[in-house]
Amino acid sequence: MQTEHVLRFPATSAGFADAVTALRAILDGRSLSARHRHDVALVFDEVVTNIVNHGRPSGDVDAVIRFGEETTLVLEDDGVAFDPRTQPAPPAATRRADIRIGGLGLVIVRELCSRVDYERTTDERNRLTLSIPVLEQDLDPTAEFPARR
């Protein structure tokens, strides 16, 4: 059985913080593994951070969270058009000195999601659909990243 939750929040830092709090309450109210809750929250955090900080939306962000065979996030905003599927992966760091904070959001999303779809709607909104698989078991008990499926 599929269930759905809808969040609408201002595309601001405060709106983002409130949305994260609401998402965590939704996740905590479900029978999900700690790892799956973490993955869903991490994907949400990475994507919405980029929407708020880089997308320049003027209105609210709409987020739909669907629980079923997979957990699906559908995020819509009226910011600058941005299709994450067309973006190249950042170059891999070969030295510790080359490692930087930030810039790995797309890598994380691609690693954790089984589906990443993007559409620019007729009303000039970005619609990003992300599916996060519910794993029966933790494929990486060491919690090292990335855990290959």
C-alpha positions in Angstrom: 0.0 0.0 0.0 1.3 3.4 -1.0 1.0 6.4 1.3 1.8 10.0 0.5 2.8 13.1 2.4 3.0 16.6 1.0 5.2 19.4 2.3 5.1 23.0 1.0 7.7 25.4 2.4 9.3 28.8 1.5 12.6 28.5 -0.5 14.5 30.0 2.3 17.0 28.7 4.9 14.2 28.8 7.6 11.7 27.1 5.3 14.3 24.4 4.6 14.9 23.9 8.3 11.2 23.5 9.0 10.8 21.1 6.1 13.7 18.9 7.3 12.1 18.8 10.8 8.7 17.8 9.2 10.4 15.1 7.0 12.2 13.6 10.0 8.9 13.4 11.9 7.3 11.7 8.9 10.2 9.2 8.6 10.3 8.5 12.4 6.6 7.7 12.3 7.1 4.9 9.9 8.6 1.4 10.3 11.7 2.1 8.3 15.3 1.0 8.9 17.6 3.6 10.3 19.6 3.3 7.1 16.6 4.0 4.9 15.5 6.9 7.0 19.1 8.3 6.7 19.2 7.8 2.9 15.8 9.5 2.4 16.8 12.4 4.7 20.2 12.8 3.0 18.8 12.8 -0.5 16.1 15.4 0.5 18.7 17.5 2.3 21.1 17.5 -0.7 18.5 18.4 -3.3 16.6 21.0 -1.3 19.9 22.6 -0.2 20.8 23.1 -3.9 17.3 24.4 -4.7 17.4 27.0 -2.0 21.0 28.0 -2.4 21.4 27.8 -6.2 18.1 27.6 -7.9 16.9 31.1 -7.0 13.2 30.2 -6.7 10.8 33.0 -5.9 7.9 30.9 -4.6 7.5 27.8 -2.4 9.0 24.4 -2.8 6.6 21.6 -3.0 7.7 18.1 -1.8 5.7 14.9 -2.1 7.0 11.9 -0.3 5.5 8.6 -1.4 6.1 5.3 0.5 5.6 2.1 -1.3 8.0 -0.5 -2.9 10.5 2.4 -2.9 10.4 5.8 -1.3 9.8 8.4 -3.9 10.5 12.2 -3.5 8.9 14.6 -6.0 10.2 18.1 -5.6 9.0 21.1 -7.5 10.2 24.7 -7.5 10.0 27.7 -9.8 13.7 28.4 -9.8 16.2 28.3 -12.7 15.8 25.3 -15.0 18.3 22.6 -13.9 18.4 19.0 -15.1 20.8 17.1 -12.7 20.9 14.2 -15.1 22.9 16.2 -17.6 25.6 17.3 -15.2 29.0 15.6 -15.2 30.3 13.9 -12.1 33.0 15.9 -10.4 36.5 14.6 -10.9 37.6 12.1 -8.3 40.1 13.4 -5.8 43.4 11.6 -6.0 45.0 13.4 -3.1 43.7 14.3 0.4 44.5 18.0 -0.3 42.1 17.9 -3.3 39.1 16.9 -1.2 36.6 19.8 -0.7 33.5 20.2 1.3 30.5 20.5 -0.9 30.0 19.7 -4.5 29.2 16.0 -4.0 25.4 16.3 -3.8 24.8 14.9 -7.2 27.2 12.0 -6.6 25.3 11.2 -3.4 21.9 11.4 -5.1 23.0 9.2 -8.0 24.5 6.6 -5.6 21.4 6.4 -3.4 18.6 6.7 -5.9 17.4 4.0 -8.3 15.6 6.7 -10.4 16.4 10.3 -11.1 13.9 12.0 -13.5 13.6 15.7 -14.4 11.0 17.7 -16.1 10.6 21.4 -16.8 6.8 21.8 -16.6 4.6 23.9 -18.8 4.2 26.4 -16.0 8.0 26.9 -15.8 8.7 24.7 -12.7 11.4 22.2 -12.1 10.0 18.7 -11.2 12.6 16.3 -9.9 11.5 12.7 -9.1 13.8 10.6 -7.0 13.3 7.0 -5.9 15.2 5.6 -3.0 15.1 1.8 -2.8 14.1 0.1 0.5 16.9 -2.4 1.0 16.1 -5.6 2.9 19.5 -5.5 4.4 22.3 -3.1 4.7 24.6 -4.0 1.8 27.5 -2.2 3.6 27.6 -3.0 7.3 30.8 -1.0 7.6 28.7 2.2 6.7 31.5 3.2 4.3 30.5 5.3 1.3 29.7 4.3 -1.4 27.9 1.1 -0.8 27.4 -0.6 -4.2 24.1 -2.4 -4.9 
